[in-house]
Amino acid sequence: METINIFETKEKNTKKGIKESFPVTGMTCASCAASVESVLKHTEGVFDANVNFANSSVLVEYDAVSYTHLTLPTNREV
């Protein structure tokens, strides 16, 4: 009987996109940073988003096919 390693057969996330850093202004607390991150992660074409509250920036990985250059909303209350 053949042995199968279930960890090798598990489908892995193969989505890769463009990683780009953007400045984020107006964040006054960690909750603001979490809200910005959540909104971005639920945006179509965005694979991942990581907000850094300390340096007021966000690193976004997005689909190069969907966006030629990601445009983030400005002056938006989250």
C-alpha positions as CSV (number, residue, x, y, z in Angstrom):
1,M,0.0,0.0,0.0
2,E,1.3,3.4,-1.0
3,T,1.9,6.0,1.8
4,I,0.5,9.5,1.1
5,N,1.7,12.5,3.0
6,I,-1.4,14.6,3.6
7,F,0.7,17.8,4.1
8,E,2.2,17.5,0.6
9,T,-1.2,17.0,-1.1
10,K,-2.8,20.0,0.6
11,E,-3.6,22.7,-1.9
12,K,-1.5,25.8,-1.2
13,N,-2.4,29.4,-1.8
14,T,-0.6,30.1,-5.1
15,K,-1.9,33.6,-5.6
16,K,0.9,36.1,-6.1
17,G,0.6,39.7,-6.9
18,I,2.4,43.0,-6.8
19,K,3.5,44.2,-3.4
20,E,3.4,47.9,-2.9
21,S,3.6,50.2,0.2
22,F,1.3,53.2,0.6
23,P,1.2,55.9,3.2
24,V,-1.9,56.0,5.4
25,T,-2.9,59.3,7.2
26,G,-5.5,59.9,9.8
27,M,-5.0,56.8,11.9
28,T,-5.2,57.8,15.5
29,C,-5.3,54.3,17.2
30,A,-4.6,50.6,16.6
31,S,-8.3,50.1,16.0
32,C,-8.1,52.5,13.0
33,A,-5.2,50.4,11.7
34,A,-7.2,47.2,12.1
35,S,-10.2,48.8,10.3
36,V,-8.1,49.9,7.3
37,E,-6.5,46.4,7.1
38,S,-9.9,44.7,7.2
39,V,-11.4,46.9,4.5
40,L,-8.4,46.3,2.2
41,K,-8.4,42.5,2.8
42,H,-12.1,42.4,1.7
43,T,-11.4,44.4,-1.4
44,E,-11.7,42.5,-4.7
45,G,-8.3,41.9,-6.2
46,V,-6.4,42.4,-2.9
47,F,-4.7,39.2,-1.7
48,D,-3.2,40.6,1.5
49,A,-2.8,43.8,3.4
50,N,-0.7,44.6,6.5
51,V,-1.0,48.0,8.2
52,N,1.9,49.4,10.2
53,F,0.4,51.9,12.7
54,A,3.8,53.0,14.0
55,N,5.0,54.3,10.6
56,S,1.5,55.1,9.1
57,S,1.8,52.8,6.1
58,V,0.2,49.7,4.5
59,L,1.8,47.0,2.5
60,V,-0.7,45.6,0.0
61,E,-0.4,42.6,-2.2
62,Y,-2.8,42.8,-5.1
63,D,-3.7,41.2,-8.4
64,A,-1.6,42.7,-11.3
65,V,-4.4,41.7,-13.8
66,S,-7.1,43.5,-11.9
67,Y,-5.1,46.7,-11.2
68,T,-2.4,48.3,-13.2
69,H,-1.8,50.5,-10.2
70,L,-3.8,50.2,-7.0
71,T,-5.7,53.3,-6.1
72,L,-6.7,53.5,-2.4
73,P,-9.6,55.6,-1.2
74,T,-8.6,58.9,0.3
75,N,-10.2,60.8,3.2
76,R,-12.4,57.9,4.0
77,E,-13.7,57.2,7.4
78,V,-13.5,53.5,8.1
